[in-house]
């Protein structure tokens, strides 16, 4: 199969040099005077790509092979990286991520303000989590090469439920650029305490036989789960989004109440036991919003 780029027909795999990052986080190359966007490529790399035009008419390249790798290329930590729509930069070392973000912002300001654009300071890295502080690890604002890595920093943990084959319910994320969900076995950018709640809830839904709904809210019950984690206290609030409140959800609530008692029985020395709240949000519309208009507190704060 061949493609046309700038009026010239191209074979599937061509070699290009990545010159910078695009605002969307893709590597950017130039091909016959046009921008070529290459996901998962890094500035300074030479890569082979399959070229096509996206829906917006822009050139896009599917990464086929890295011919000359950047020294900033690393092995992604998450097993789902590459097809998961949640992350785009796990293949880039964290200090390099910070530098690229600084350069991207500087370029955008220069494009809009010209010579009046202010200098952009180094990107402030992810602050250390509580465990990092206790171990003596520290990173100061603007210090791009500190020891802190971007794992477990998302205090808002969110997963989607979906049917998958013969399984009436799996929990995961959408695949990149689609509304098709896959079953996730991990999400290292989420706060670990929030993941614990979400996976416990998934298991409770499966045991209770609660089916997942389609992305438009039809033909099922469970749609999403969102867990908020308070880093300072360990408190957690889970909200299960469903199309309707059906009887099997009572069993799910009972399972989560048992989880709450387990949390209360394992306090950290010198602190109060973390609190856990469980809410039910009713959302049966295909409107693109995560939550519906009605939320019920089932127990906890």
Long-range contacts (C-beta under 8 A, 24 or more apart in sequence): 3-50, 3-51, 3-52, 3-53, 5-31, 5-32, 5-34, 5-36, 5-51, 5-53, 5-59, 6-31, 6-32, 6-33, 6-34, 7-32, 8-32, 10-51, 12-50, 12-51, 12-64, 13-48, 13-49, 13-50, 13-64, 13-65, 14-48, 14-49, 14-51, 15-46, 15-47, 15-48, 15-67, 16-46, 16-47, 16-49, 16-61, 17-45, 17-46, 18-42, 18-43, 18-44, 18-45, 18-46, 18-47, 19-43, 20-103, 20-104, 20-107, 21-100, 21-103, 21-104, 23-104, 23-108, 25-88, 25-89, 26-88, 29-61, 31-59, 34-58, 34-59, 35-59, 36-60, 36-61, 37-61, 38-62, 38-63, 39-63, 39-88, 39-176, 40-82, 40-88, 40-91, 41-66, 42-69, 42-70, 42-72, 42-73, 42-91, 42-92, 42-96, 43-70, 43-100, 44-70, 44-72, 45-69, 45-70, 45-73, 70-96, 72-96, 77-151, 77-188, 78-186, 78-187, 78-188, 78-189, 79-185, 79-186, 80-172, 80-173, 80-182, 80-184, 80-185, 80-186, 80-187, 83-175, 83-176, 83-182, 84-173, 84-175, 84-176, 84-182, 84-184, 85-173, 85-174, 85-175, 85-176, 85-177, 85-178, 86-173, 86-187, 86-189, 87-189, 94-125, 94-148, 94-149, 94-150, 95-144, 95-145, 97-150, 98-122, 98-123, 98-125, 98-144, 99-123, 99-144, 102-144, 125-150, 126-150, 126-153, 127-153, 129-153, 129-231, 130-231, 130-232, 150-189, 151-188, 151-189, 152-188, 152-189, 152-190, 152-191, 152-192, 153-189, 153-191, 154-189, 154-190, 154-191, 154-194, 155-191, 155-194, 155-228, 155-229, 155-230, 155-231, 156-194, 156-226, 156-227, 156-228, 156-229, 157-187, 157-190, 157-191, 157-194, 157-195, 157-197, 157-198, 157-225, 157-226, 157-227, 157-228, 157-229, 158-224, 158-225, 158-226, 158-227, 158-290, 159-184, 159-187, 159-198, 159-202, 159-224, 159-225, 160-215, 160-223, 160-224, 161-202, 161-205, 161-212, 161-213, 161-220, 161-222, 161-223, 161-224, 161-225, 162-212, 162-214, 162-215, 163-211, 163-212, 163-214, 163-220, 168-209, 168-211, 168-212, 168-220, 169-202, 169-205, 169-206, 169-210, 169-211, 169-212, 169-220, 169-222, 170-212, 171-198, 171-199, 171-202, 171-225, 179-215, 181-215, 191-229, 191-231, 193-229, 193-234, 193-236, 193-274, 194-227, 194-228, 194-229, 194-236, 197-227, 197-236, 197-238, 197-259, 197-276, 198-225, 198-227, 198-238, 200-255, 200-256, 200-259, 201-225, 201-238, 201-240, 201-252, 201-256, 203-255, 204-251, 204-252, 204-255, 204-256, 205-252, 207-251, 207-255, 208-248, 208-249, 208-251, 208-252, 208-255, 209-248, 210-246, 210-248, 210-249, 210-252, 213-242, 213-243, 216-286, 217-243, 217-283, 217-284, 217-285, 217-286, 218-243, 218-286, 221-246, 221-249, 223-283, 224-290, 226-290, 226-291, 233-271, 233-272, 233-274, 233-275, 234-268, 234-271, 234-274, 235-274, 235-275, 235-276, 235-277, 235-301, 236-263, 236-274, 236-275, 236-276, 236-277, 237-276, 237-277, 237-278, 237-279, 237-300, 237-301, 238-276, 238-277, 238-278, 238-279, 239-279, 239-280, 239-281, 239-291, 239-295, 240-278, 240-279, 240-280, 240-281, 241-281, 241-283, 241-290, 241-291, 241-292, 242-280, 242-281, 242-282, 242-283, 243-282, 243-283, 243-284, 244-282, 244-284, 245-280, 245-282, 245-296, 249-280, 253-278, 253-298, 253-299, 256-298, 256-299, 257-299, 260-299, 260-300, 275-300, 275-301, 276-300, 277-301
